[in-house]
Amino acid sequence: MNILDKIVARKKEEVASAKAIKTIKDLERSLGFNRRTYALKDFLTDPSKSGIIAEFKRKSPSKGIINDKLSVEEVTKGYSAAGASALSVLTDHDFFMGKDDDLIAARAVNSIPILRKDFMVDEYQIIEAKALGADIILLIAACLTPEEILSFAKLAKSLGLSTLLEVHNREELDRSLNPYLDVIGVNNRNLKDFTVDIETSLSLAEIIPSEFLKISESAISNPETIKMLKKVGYNGFLIGENFMKTSNPGKAMADFVKEI
């Protein structure tokens, strides 16, 4: 069993537990559920923004603890001030040290879209994401069937949420596209062994249909890489570890943006 399989198996257990504690009706009655969401497309195409989806991440399965000293409010406000187009907040606890309260806290102090960065395996989590204050959900093709991707994206659209489909190769891309998706993300990290290769984004750049915005994820630590990816058509860039490994992620991002 690889790391992705372990995460998905654990996630299904978590969802079952969550359903026993809070019903869908409970989620729909929450304050966050009724807020008007921000559209990811609008912020990715805003020329005053950097195109960066800046991530708050304490830990990863491959690197261990990255930074567990800073508050989510401090970091995400720094990202927003540095020109982030959107924020990504991990809510997986067992593997990434995230929690739902991190997303709630980030939402309270920011006025840009927030991605609930988690492993979606059940429609319950999408409704939960809306209730927590998220604007975007992540659908990872590697752990979902085409039918699940379609139904999850359709539900997200009905709730006013943007959907980011994450793919790692052409096979995942070809079997996963549907009209309810908003943005295609190419993850340069292999989720089975956590190796990274920017060539993944370069090779898929021309294959992604033009009706979708596209972002590149992982292995982005150099402003020159952003310039190269922009030339082949990428609209956005998800970056977390490169900023989070510093003592001041917001300043690290601001310095990075100056060089783009």
C-alpha positions, 0 to 999 in steps of 0.5 A: 500500500503506497502513501496515497492509498493509506491517506485515502483509507484513513480519510474514509474512516474520518468521513464516517466518523464526521457523519456520525457527529454532524449531519449534512443538515447541520452543515447547511445551517452553519454560518459559513455555508451561506456566505457568498464564495469567491471565484478562483477564475476571477482571481487567477486572471486578475492582473493585479495578483501574482497567480500564486496559490500560496499554501499553509502547510505544517508537515508533509509525509515526505518531508516531515515537519516543515514549519509548526511554529507560525499561526495560520492567520499570520501566514495567510495574511502575509500571503494576501499582502504579497499578492496571492491570487488564492490561499491553500489550507491543509485540513488533513490532520494525520498526514499533514498536521492540518485541521478544519479550524485552520481554514476557519481562521484563514477565512476570518482574516482574508478576502481572497479564495481559499482552497480546502486542501484535502483528499475528497472521497465523499460528497459530505466533504464538499458540503463540509468545505462550504460550511468551513468557509472554503471557495475551492475544492480539490479533486485528485484524479489519482484517487477518484473514478471519472464518475466520482469526479463528475458528481463531485464537481457538479455538486461543488458547482451547485454550491458556488464552489470552484473545482481544481482537478489535480492530474499527474499524467495524460491518462488521468487528464483524458479520463477526468475532464468534464464541464463542471471543472474550473481549473486543471492543476498539474502536480509535479509530485508523484503522490505514490513515491513523492518524487518531483519533476517540473517536466510533468507540467511542461509535457501536459501544457499543450494537451489541457483544453483551452476552456480550462485555466491551468496551474502547476503544483509542486517543485516550484522554488525559483522565479525563473520556473514561473516565467517558463511555465507562464510561457507555455500557458500556465495561469497559476502556481501552487507554492507552499513548502518553498515559503513555509520552510522560512521563518517569515513565509509572507516576506518570502513570498513577497521577495519571490514575487518581486523576481517574477 
